[in-house]
Amino acid sequence: MTHFNQFLKMLALAGMYFFASWLIIQVGHPVGLSLPIFPAAGVALGASICCGNRLWPGVFLGALVFNIWFMNIMGTFSDPLDGKGILIAAGMSVAATAQALFGAFLFRRYVSSQNPLNRTKDVLSFIFIVALVGCMVSGSISLTILGWAGQLPWSKFINEMVTWWLGDFMGVLLVSPLFFVFRQPLTFKWTPARRVEVSVLLLLFYVTSQVVFGDWLEYSHYPLVYMLFPCLVWAAYRFNHPGTVISILLVSAIAVLGTMEGRGPFTSRSLEESFTLLQSYLLVLTVMTLILSAAATEAEEAHTQSVRFGRVLDESSNEIYLFDARTLKFIQVNRGARENLGYSLEELYHLTPVDLKPDFSRRDFEAILKPLRRGHENLVIFQARHQRKNGTLYSVEARIQLSHAEVWPVFVAIVQDITEKQRIDKELEGYRHHLEELVLQRTVDLETAHRQLMHAEKLSATGKMAASMAHEFNNPIYGIRNVLEKILRRIQMDENNTRFVKLAIKECDRVTSLIRKILDFHSPSPDEKRWMDIHESIEDMLLLISKKFSERGIRLIREYAEDMPKIEAVPDQFKQVVLNLLQNAEEAIPDRGGSVVIATNISDGKARIQIKDTGSGIPEGIIKNIFDPFFTTKPAVKGTGLGLSVTYGIIKKHGGDITVDSLPGRGTTFTIILPVKHETSISVAN
């Protein structure tokens, strides 16, 4: 199907080429003159440019049929279908095809757009390179063939070459633009008003044509051709390229027909001279009109882009200012700036950038602009404060450039409100400082924790050494006690010495008990819960700390509940909790004197053990952190910050809870709450 469509296009192009050639011959035949316009050259070039070089067989076929027909009616050969006539016709057809292909090559090489009528540069390239240079091919080759065949005297070669070249040149300028125009959609709509305008324009064309080339006025050589110019300008500006191309064709047709009938300003002594003058007129008219149309299109596009660009700038969220480089007076200010400042455009025309910047003087602002004026910099960036009409201030960042695009140099300033940006930057700076402080604090905490862990290791080593020494002391103490008992039994002493020996035996028993408690505490039992007497466990720990209480004058008060049941717990872990709380209570009493109360009670199926001291208390700001690991208010050599954390973990592991109540200067109360179970529910702790 594609090849068939291609074949149909070739046939259509061949038909168009033949019809355009036949038509111009028919127009000139009544006066016996071949008109110096060959539209078929425009058909061949326009089709090759817009439809591609693959249609060249259509050009060749149309030219071949026309050449054979033309030689027949001109009587060039007695039998135009003989071998020589066919060769000449084929050679001239090859020349016409080569000219179309060469013109298409020049078009793609030197014209930047598909429609050269849109740009002045492109239409000039099309006229003076594609058309003017490209149209030399067909005439030079065809006339050379005719000269070799003996059909053209070589003395007439130059004159015939100029005539052929100008005829093809005019045909290309008049017909090829039709392909460019109808290749693209119309840029205007056929509204009723537009139809009325077209009717008026056609009527004006008819009237002026009759005046210039008709018989409405009796005159001989008055140059009234300028009367057609308003119609051409009107068509070019109001109807773009279609109006331009069609108007040129109408004017050319009217001028040719009028001149053939001996009317118009180009009528001369002979038709050849008349058509030479007409050809010059149409050539100049066509070139100027095509250039005018391209310039009008460029101006319209530039205006559209300017309006579109101006609308974008006016609606920009940034503030955009144009101010005179000499007076610094504002020339243009976009809507975003006007709305932010609160000024109208008329008010801003009387102001300068210095009037908006209360922190700048004219000299300060000129110092900023100096690198731009001297060409040392293309852009300057600085921050300032703008003052609104109501007196409020806001921070901005301004970017200023110097533009020489206008008649007088102007400065272009793009200003961004950075109030929110500064606020965010300030917050980020605050976050950064806070983060640095947290990092420093965490570093200090880690260093403190490291020191406390080292101290804990030392305490652990000391505890192991103390347990070892206690074990070693145990045997000598037993030996001393045995000796004292033997002395008491075997030696008769007075009452005084007997009392001293018995006291020594009692102290040996006390030391032995103390050693046993230390060994029991250092070598804890496995995490196996068993039934335990709360009061007995408390008393075991009091034995270890009562000496220190006595030395500091701390009074120990026991408020034990009489009906306190046994609880299910890991004994050594419970004792560790009690010992730690007793040590904290002793250390919380800063001076000699004071009291520590140990109270127990049972309520709601839970055992409560309270340890109250009359110490300095815990400040409100740190009481929430006392159970955190490594948290301590003691010097590193006195504490690790692990005691209360371990205490909290032991109580939670037993299914209980521990609370603290403290008032600075009035003491602290720790309350241990443990569940009470029946003795049949002994289990292993997780």
ZIUR-V869780 format. One record per residue. RES is the residue in one small letter. SS is DSSP state (hx for helix, st for strand, lp for the rest). Layout:
res=RES ss=SS
res=RES ss=SS
This chain:
res=m ss=lp
res=t ss=hx
res=h ss=hx
res=f ss=hx
res=n ss=hx
res=q ss=hx
res=f ss=hx
res=l ss=hx
res=k ss=hx
res=m ss=hx
res=l ss=hx
res=a ss=hx
res=l ss=hx
res=a ss=hx
res=g ss=hx
res=m ss=hx
res=y ss=hx
res=f ss=hx
res=f ss=hx
res=a ss=hx
res=s ss=hx
res=w ss=hx
res=l ss=hx
res=i ss=hx
res=i ss=hx
res=q ss=hx
res=v ss=hx
res=g ss=hx
res=h ss=hx
res=p ss=lp
res=v ss=lp
res=g ss=lp
res=l ss=lp
res=s ss=lp
res=l ss=lp
res=p ss=lp
res=i ss=lp
res=f ss=lp
res=p ss=hx
res=a ss=hx
res=a ss=hx
res=g ss=hx
res=v ss=hx
res=a ss=hx
res=l ss=hx
res=g ss=hx
res=a ss=hx
res=s ss=hx
res=i ss=hx
res=c ss=hx
res=c ss=hx
res=g ss=lp
res=n ss=hx
res=r ss=hx
res=l ss=hx
res=w ss=hx
res=p ss=hx
res=g ss=hx
res=v ss=hx
res=f ss=hx
res=l ss=hx
res=g ss=hx
res=a ss=hx
res=l ss=hx
res=v ss=hx
res=f ss=hx
res=n ss=hx
res=i ss=hx
res=w ss=hx
res=f ss=hx
res=m ss=hx
res=n ss=hx
res=i ss=hx
res=m ss=hx
res=g ss=lp
res=t ss=lp
res=f ss=lp
res=s ss=lp
res=d ss=lp
res=p ss=lp
res=l ss=lp
res=d ss=lp
res=g ss=hx
res=k ss=hx
res=g ss=hx
res=i ss=hx
res=l ss=hx
res=i ss=hx
res=a ss=hx
res=a ss=hx
res=g ss=hx
res=m ss=hx
res=s ss=hx
res=v ss=hx
res=a ss=hx
res=a ss=hx
res=t ss=hx
res=a ss=hx
res=q ss=hx
res=a ss=hx
res=l ss=hx
res=f ss=hx
res=g ss=hx
res=a ss=hx
res=f ss=hx
res=l ss=hx
res=f ss=hx
res=r ss=hx
res=r ss=hx
res=y ss=hx
res=v ss=lp
res=s ss=lp
res=s ss=lp
res=q ss=lp
res=n ss=lp
res=p ss=hx
res=l ss=hx
res=n ss=hx
res=r ss=lp
res=t ss=hx
res=k ss=hx
res=d ss=hx
res=v ss=hx
res=l ss=hx
res=s ss=hx
res=f ss=hx
res=i ss=hx
res=f ss=hx
res=i ss=hx
res=v ss=hx
res=a ss=hx
res=l ss=hx
res=v ss=hx
res=g ss=hx
res=c ss=lp
res=m ss=hx
res=v ss=hx
res=s ss=hx
res=g ss=hx
res=s ss=hx
res=i ss=hx
res=s ss=hx
res=l ss=hx
res=t ss=hx
res=i ss=hx
res=l ss=hx
res=g ss=hx
res=w ss=hx
res=a ss=lp
res=g ss=lp
res=q ss=lp
res=l ss=lp
res=p ss=lp
res=w ss=hx
res=s ss=hx
res=k ss=hx
res=f ss=hx
res=i ss=hx
res=n ss=hx
res=e ss=hx
res=m ss=hx
res=v ss=hx
res=t ss=hx
res=w ss=hx
res=w ss=hx
res=l ss=hx
res=g ss=hx
res=d ss=hx
res=f ss=hx
res=m ss=hx
res=g ss=hx
res=v ss=hx
res=l ss=hx
res=l ss=hx
res=v ss=hx
res=s ss=hx
res=p ss=hx
res=l ss=hx
res=f ss=hx
res=f ss=hx
res=v ss=hx
res=f ss=hx
res=r ss=hx
res=q ss=lp
res=p ss=lp
res=l ss=lp
res=t ss=lp
res=f ss=lp
res=k ss=lp
res=w ss=lp
res=t ss=lp
res=p ss=hx
res=a ss=hx
res=r ss=hx
res=r ss=hx
res=v ss=hx
res=e ss=hx
res=v ss=hx
res=s ss=hx
res=v ss=hx
res=l ss=hx
res=l ss=hx
res=l ss=hx
res=l ss=hx
res=f ss=hx
res=y ss=hx
res=v ss=hx
res=t ss=hx
res=s ss=hx
res=q ss=hx
res=v ss=hx
res=v ss=hx
res=f ss=hx
res=g ss=lp
res=d ss=lp
res=w ss=lp
res=l ss=lp
res=e ss=lp
res=y ss=lp
res=s ss=lp
res=h ss=lp
res=y ss=lp
res=p ss=lp
res=l ss=lp
res=v ss=hx
res=y ss=hx
res=m ss=hx
res=l ss=hx
res=f ss=hx
res=p ss=hx
res=c ss=hx
res=l ss=hx
res=v ss=hx
res=w ss=hx
res=a ss=hx
res=a ss=hx
res=y ss=hx
res=r ss=hx
res=f ss=hx
res=n ss=hx
res=h ss=hx
res=p ss=hx
res=g ss=hx
res=t ss=hx
res=v ss=hx
res=i ss=hx
res=s ss=hx
res=i ss=hx
res=l ss=hx
res=l ss=hx
res=v ss=hx
res=s ss=hx
res=a ss=hx
res=i ss=hx
res=a ss=hx
res=v ss=hx
res=l ss=hx
res=g ss=hx
res=t ss=hx
res=m ss=hx
res=e ss=lp
res=g ss=lp
res=r ss=lp
res=g ss=lp
res=p ss=lp
res=f ss=lp
res=t ss=lp
res=s ss=lp
res=r ss=lp
res=s ss=lp
res=l ss=hx
res=e ss=hx
res=e ss=hx
res=s ss=hx
res=f ss=hx
res=t ss=hx
res=l ss=hx
res=l ss=hx
res=q ss=hx
res=s ss=hx
res=y ss=hx
res=l ss=hx
res=l ss=hx
res=v ss=hx
res=l ss=hx
res=t ss=hx
res=v ss=hx
res=m ss=hx
res=t ss=hx
res=l ss=hx
res=i ss=hx
res=l ss=hx
res=s ss=hx
res=a ss=hx
res=a ss=hx
res=a ss=hx
res=t ss=hx
res=e ss=hx
res=a ss=hx
res=e ss=hx
res=e ss=hx
res=a ss=hx
res=h ss=hx
res=t ss=hx
res=q ss=hx
res=s ss=hx
res=v ss=hx
res=r ss=hx
res=f ss=hx
res=g ss=hx
res=r ss=hx
res=v ss=hx
res=l ss=hx
res=d ss=hx
res=e ss=lp
res=s ss=lp
res=s ss=lp
res=n ss=lp
res=e ss=st
res=i ss=st
res=y ss=st
res=l ss=st
res=f ss=st
res=d ss=st
res=a ss=lp
res=r ss=lp
res=t ss=lp
res=l ss=lp
res=k ss=st
res=f ss=st
res=i ss=st
res=q ss=st
res=v ss=st
res=n ss=lp
res=r ss=hx
res=g ss=hx
res=a ss=hx
res=r ss=hx
res=e ss=hx
res=n ss=hx
res=l ss=hx
res=g ss=lp
res=y ss=lp
res=s ss=lp
res=l ss=hx
res=e ss=hx
res=e ss=hx
res=l ss=hx
res=y ss=lp
res=h ss=lp
res=l ss=lp
res=t ss=st
res=p ss=hx
res=v ss=hx
res=d ss=hx
res=l ss=hx
res=k ss=lp
res=p ss=lp
res=d ss=lp
res=f ss=lp
res=s ss=lp
res=r ss=hx
res=r ss=hx
res=d ss=hx
res=f ss=hx
res=e ss=hx
res=a ss=hx
res=i ss=hx
res=l ss=hx
res=k ss=hx
res=p ss=hx
res=l ss=hx
res=r ss=hx
res=r ss=lp
res=g ss=lp
res=h ss=lp
res=e ss=lp
res=n ss=lp
res=l ss=lp
res=v ss=st
res=i ss=st
res=f ss=st
res=q ss=st
res=a ss=st
res=r ss=st
res=h ss=st
res=q ss=st
res=r ss=lp
res=k ss=lp
res=n ss=lp
res=g ss=lp
res=t ss=lp
res=l ss=st
res=y ss=st
res=s ss=st
res=v ss=st
res=e ss=st
res=a ss=st
res=r ss=st
res=i ss=st
res=q ss=st
res=l ss=st
res=s ss=st
res=h ss=lp
res=a ss=lp
res=e ss=lp
res=v ss=lp
res=w ss=lp
res=p ss=lp
res=v ss=st
res=f ss=st
res=v ss=st
res=a ss=st
res=i ss=st
res=v ss=st
res=q ss=st
res=d ss=st
res=i ss=lp
res=t ss=hx
res=e ss=hx
res=k ss=hx
res=q ss=hx
res=r ss=hx
res=i ss=hx
res=d ss=hx
res=k ss=hx
res=e ss=hx
res=l ss=hx
res=e ss=hx
res=g ss=hx
res=y ss=hx
res=r ss=hx
res=h ss=hx
res=h ss=hx
res=l ss=hx
res=e ss=hx
res=e ss=hx
res=l ss=hx
res=v ss=hx
res=l ss=hx
res=q ss=hx
res=r ss=hx
res=t ss=hx
res=v ss=hx
res=d ss=hx
res=l ss=hx
res=e ss=hx
res=t ss=hx
res=a ss=hx
res=h ss=hx
res=r ss=hx
res=q ss=hx
res=l ss=hx
res=m ss=hx
res=h ss=hx
res=a ss=hx
res=e ss=hx
res=k ss=hx
res=l ss=hx
res=s ss=hx
res=a ss=hx
res=t ss=hx
res=g ss=hx
res=k ss=hx
res=m ss=hx
res=a ss=hx
res=a ss=hx
res=s ss=hx
res=m ss=hx
res=a ss=hx
res=h ss=hx
res=e ss=hx
res=f ss=hx
res=n ss=hx
res=n ss=hx
res=p ss=hx
res=i ss=hx
res=y ss=hx
res=g ss=hx
res=i ss=hx
res=r ss=hx
res=n ss=hx
res=v ss=hx
res=l ss=hx
res=e ss=hx
res=k ss=hx
res=i ss=hx
res=l ss=hx
res=r ss=hx
res=r ss=hx
res=i ss=lp
res=q ss=lp
res=m ss=lp
res=d ss=lp
res=e ss=hx
res=n ss=hx
res=n ss=hx
res=t ss=hx
res=r ss=hx
res=f ss=hx
res=v ss=hx
res=k ss=hx
res=l ss=hx
res=a ss=hx
res=i ss=hx
res=k ss=hx
res=e ss=hx
res=c ss=hx
res=d ss=hx
res=r ss=hx
res=v ss=hx
res=t ss=hx
res=s ss=hx
res=l ss=hx
res=i ss=hx
res=r ss=hx
res=k ss=hx
res=i ss=hx
res=l ss=hx
res=d ss=hx
res=f ss=hx
res=h ss=hx
res=s ss=lp
res=p ss=lp
res=s ss=lp
res=p ss=lp
res=d ss=lp
res=e ss=st
res=k ss=lp
res=r ss=st
res=w ss=st
res=m ss=st
res=d ss=lp
res=i ss=hx
res=h ss=hx
res=e ss=hx
res=s ss=hx
res=i ss=hx
res=e ss=hx
res=d ss=hx
res=m ss=hx
res=l ss=hx
res=l ss=hx
res=l ss=hx
res=i ss=hx
res=s ss=hx
res=k ss=hx
res=k ss=hx
res=f ss=hx
res=s ss=hx
res=e ss=hx
res=r ss=lp
res=g ss=lp
res=i ss=lp
res=r ss=st
res=l ss=st
res=i ss=st
res=r ss=st
res=e ss=st
res=y ss=lp
res=a ss=lp
res=e ss=lp
res=d ss=lp
res=m ss=lp
res=p ss=lp
res=k ss=lp
res=i ss=st
res=e ss=st
res=a ss=st
res=v ss=lp
res=p ss=hx
res=d ss=hx
res=q ss=hx
res=f ss=hx
res=k ss=hx
res=q ss=hx
res=v ss=hx
res=v ss=hx
res=l ss=hx
res=n ss=hx
res=l ss=hx
res=l ss=hx
res=q ss=hx
res=n ss=hx
res=a ss=hx
res=e ss=hx
res=e ss=hx
res=a ss=hx
res=i ss=lp
res=p ss=lp
res=d ss=lp
res=r ss=lp
res=g ss=lp
res=g ss=lp
res=s ss=st
res=v ss=st
res=v ss=st
res=i ss=st
res=a ss=st
res=t ss=st
res=n ss=st
res=i ss=st
res=s ss=st
res=d ss=lp
res=g ss=lp
res=k ss=st
res=a ss=st
res=r ss=st
res=i ss=st
res=q ss=st
res=i ss=st
res=k ss=st
res=d ss=st
res=t ss=lp
res=g ss=lp
res=s ss=lp
res=g ss=lp
res=i ss=lp
res=p ss=lp
res=e ss=lp
res=g ss=lp
res=i ss=lp
res=i ss=hx
res=k ss=hx
res=n ss=hx
res=i ss=lp
res=f ss=lp
res=d ss=lp
res=p ss=lp
res=f ss=lp
res=f ss=lp
res=t ss=lp
res=t ss=lp
res=k ss=lp
res=p ss=lp
res=a ss=lp
res=v ss=lp
res=k ss=lp
res=g ss=lp
res=t ss=lp
res=g ss=lp
res=l ss=lp
res=g ss=hx
res=l ss=hx
res=s ss=hx
res=v ss=hx
res=t ss=hx
res=y ss=hx
res=g ss=hx
res=i ss=hx
res=i ss=hx
res=k ss=hx
res=k ss=hx
res=h ss=lp
res=g ss=lp
res=g ss=lp
res=d ss=st
res=i ss=st
res=t ss=st
res=v ss=st
res=d ss=st
res=s ss=st
res=l ss=st
res=p ss=lp
res=g ss=lp
res=r ss=lp
res=g ss=st
res=t ss=st
res=t ss=st
res=f ss=st
res=t ss=st
res=i ss=st
res=i ss=st
res=l ss=st
res=p ss=st
res=v ss=lp
res=k ss=lp
res=h ss=lp
res=e ss=hx
res=t ss=hx
res=s ss=hx
res=i ss=lp
res=s ss=lp
res=v ss=st
res=a ss=lp
res=n ss=lp
